[in-house]
């Protein structure tokens, strides 16, 4: 990976806020990390030249975060949270910061339409696999700050108590009847769906850390395949049913193993909720897609497309393919490219 290009991109992006136009998520840090990782660093600065103009300035803080519980989920404190985590990642080892805050933030995994956890997953992957730099530490801090500011639980989510495997649990998800509005409005309707409480807990809880990793891998894989069946219902938002659990899976190796099982439960709640509020009741026929022969070409097509969601989905399904060997999941990236 080209370290200089990514760190330069982070420098440019860290003058901007985590959201723009009200509450749309800033996808820049996530997209550029994926582009650089997959060998498309030469596209990054041109991509940023086009993307940066739509972003807002980084919000200023009001006062220090003293009572963190009271400040969770308060977007007016976004600047305070960013400043708080700037200090945290400068003064403490990043794994220690992550280990402290992951269990605090995890119950609010719906934050920013799941972009809080997704951005953290990208930041952790860089630090864990490519090493530490001031810019990468700052990116982890901004990602955690965004998650904290938009902290939002999935209604009805809790410990897993079911007996279903991933495929069966996904197949049993209900749909909200009124399919209008943004994700916050849609999530609020889940509590009124009679089948939701059972479906939210239907997945069999993993008994060991190894099983937790296996279940998460399968969840990403099956959610990727489900994008081929349901992605037409909302091509952008249903990407997050794949990328949110991918972010959790990427973060597991940096966490204490005692956190792996609750991480699976939270990842499942995110995928289940996004599916229930955006996927149509009936699947579409298998889309006609000319699949790329090689994973590298799958990502190259996504990079040429340029949309951040297409890039991030390609990044996720390449990992699912590497873990499972199933080439069909790669077609989800091409399908997203057609739909978006």
NORCOR-V144171 format. One record per backbone hydrogen bond with DSSP energy under -0.5 kcal/mol. NH is the residue of the N-H (numbers start at 1). CO is the residue of the C=O. E is the energy in kcal/mol with one decimal. If there is no record, write none. Layout:
nh: (NH NH)
co: (CO CO)
e: (E E)
//
This chain:
nh: (3 6 7 8 9 10 11 12 13 14 15 16 17 20 23 24 26 27 31 32 33 34 35 36 37 38 39 40 43 44 45 47 48 49 50 51 52 54 55 56 58 66 68 71 72 73 74 75 77 78 81 82 83 84 85 86 87 88 89 90 91 92 96 97 98 99 100 101 102 103 105 106 107 108 109 110 111 112 113 114 115 116 118 119 120 121 122 123 124 125 126 127 128 129 130 131 131 137 138 139 140 141 142 143 144 145 146 147 148 149 150 151 152 155 157 161 162 162 164 169 170 171 172 173 176 179 180 186 187 188 189 189 190 190 192 193 194 196 197 199 200 201 201 202 204 205 212 213 214 215 216 217 218 219 220 221 222 223 224 225 226 227 228 228 229 229 230 231 233 234 238 239 240 241 242 243 244 246 247 248 249 250 251 252 254 255 259 260 261 263 264 265 266 267 268 269 270 271 272 273 274 275 276 277 278 279 284 289 291 297 298 299 300 301 302 303 304 305 306 311 312 313 314 315 316 317 318 319 320 321 322 323 324 325 327 329 330 331 332 333 334 335 336 337 338 339 340)
co: (1 2 3 4 5 6 7 8 9 10 12 13 56 24 21 20 18 25 27 28 29 30 31 32 33 34 36 35 40 41 41 43 44 45 46 47 48 51 52 19 15 64 66 67 68 148 71 73 74 75 77 78 79 80 81 82 83 84 85 86 87 88 93 93 94 95 96 97 98 99 101 102 103 105 106 152 108 150 110 110 112 111 114 115 116 117 118 119 120 121 122 123 124 125 126 126 127 133 134 135 136 137 138 139 140 141 142 143 144 145 146 148 108 153 154 201 201 203 202 165 166 167 168 170 276 177 178 182 183 184 185 186 186 187 189 190 192 193 193 195 196 197 198 199 164 162 208 209 210 211 212 213 214 215 216 217 218 219 220 221 222 223 224 225 225 226 226 227 230 231 234 236 237 238 239 239 240 242 243 244 245 246 247 248 251 252 256 257 257 259 260 261 262 263 264 265 266 267 268 269 270 271 272 273 274 275 229 287 289 294 294 295 296 297 298 299 300 301 302 307 308 309 310 311 312 313 314 315 316 317 318 319 320 321 325 326 327 328 329 330 330 331 332 333 334 335 336)
e: (-1.2 -1.8 -2.6 -2.5 -2.3 -2.7 -2.1 -2.0 -2.4 -2.4 -0.8 -2.2 -2.3 -2.0 -1.0 -2.0 -2.7 -0.9 -2.6 -2.6 -1.4 -1.8 -2.6 -2.5 -2.4 -1.9 -1.7 -3.0 -1.6 -1.3 -0.5 -2.6 -2.7 -2.2 -1.4 -1.8 -3.1 -1.6 -1.5 -0.5 -2.0 -1.0 -1.0 -1.4 -1.2 -3.3 -1.7 -0.8 -2.1 -1.6 -2.7 -2.5 -2.1 -2.4 -2.4 -1.9 -1.8 -2.1 -2.4 -1.0 -2.3 -1.9 -0.5 -2.1 -2.7 -2.6 -1.8 -2.3 -2.9 -0.5 -2.6 -2.6 -0.5 -2.0 -1.2 -1.8 -1.9 -0.5 -1.2 -0.8 -1.7 -1.7 -1.8 -2.5 -1.8 -2.5 -1.9 -2.2 -2.9 -2.0 -1.7 -2.0 -2.9 -2.3 -2.7 -0.6 -0.8 -2.3 -2.3 -1.9 -2.1 -2.3 -2.5 -2.5 -2.6 -2.3 -2.3 -2.2 -2.5 -2.3 -1.9 -0.8 -1.3 -0.5 -2.1 -1.5 -1.8 -1.1 -2.3 -2.6 -2.6 -2.1 -1.3 -1.4 -1.9 -0.8 -0.7 -2.3 -3.1 -1.6 -0.6 -1.3 -0.5 -1.4 -1.4 -2.1 -0.7 -1.7 -0.5 -2.1 -3.0 -0.7 -0.6 -1.0 -2.9 -0.5 -2.2 -2.2 -2.0 -2.9 -2.3 -2.2 -2.3 -2.6 -2.4 -2.1 -3.1 -2.5 -2.1 -2.0 -2.4 -1.4 -0.8 -0.8 -0.6 -0.8 -2.8 -2.2 -2.5 -0.8 -2.3 -1.3 -1.4 -0.8 -1.6 -2.2 -1.9 -1.4 -2.0 -1.7 -2.6 -2.3 -1.2 -1.4 -2.0 -2.4 -2.3 -1.4 -0.5 -1.5 -1.9 -1.9 -2.1 -2.5 -2.8 -2.1 -2.0 -2.4 -3.1 -2.3 -2.5 -2.3 -2.6 -2.1 -1.3 -2.1 -3.0 -1.0 -1.2 -0.7 -1.7 -2.1 -2.1 -2.4 -1.6 -2.8 -2.2 -2.1 -2.4 -2.4 -2.5 -2.3 -2.3 -2.1 -2.0 -2.9 -1.9 -1.2 -2.0 -2.6 -2.2 -1.9 -2.0 -3.1 -0.8 -0.6 -1.1 -1.6 -1.4 -1.2 -0.8 -2.4 -2.4 -2.0 -1.5 -2.3 -2.7)
//
